[in-house]
């Protein structure tokens, strides 16, 4: 997680937000798009957002989830 950082827009405090699901073609014109996992995008909503070609979902956007479990002997991992 990145820390919450506030910026200034004119005389107003602002919050810059971004998504990690997509990369701009302007930032990476040769990036190879990847399909979304069915569990991430079951209705194809995220996939439809890349139809205009301005953004793509690539290797750098893939989110990996990890879980620590107990070993076969029931002991917690070291």
Buried (B, 14 or more C-beta within 10 A) or exposed (E): EEEEEEEEEEEEEEEEEEEEBBBEBEEEEEBEBEEBEEEEBEEEEBBEBBEEEEBBBBEEBEEEEEEEEEEEEEEEEE
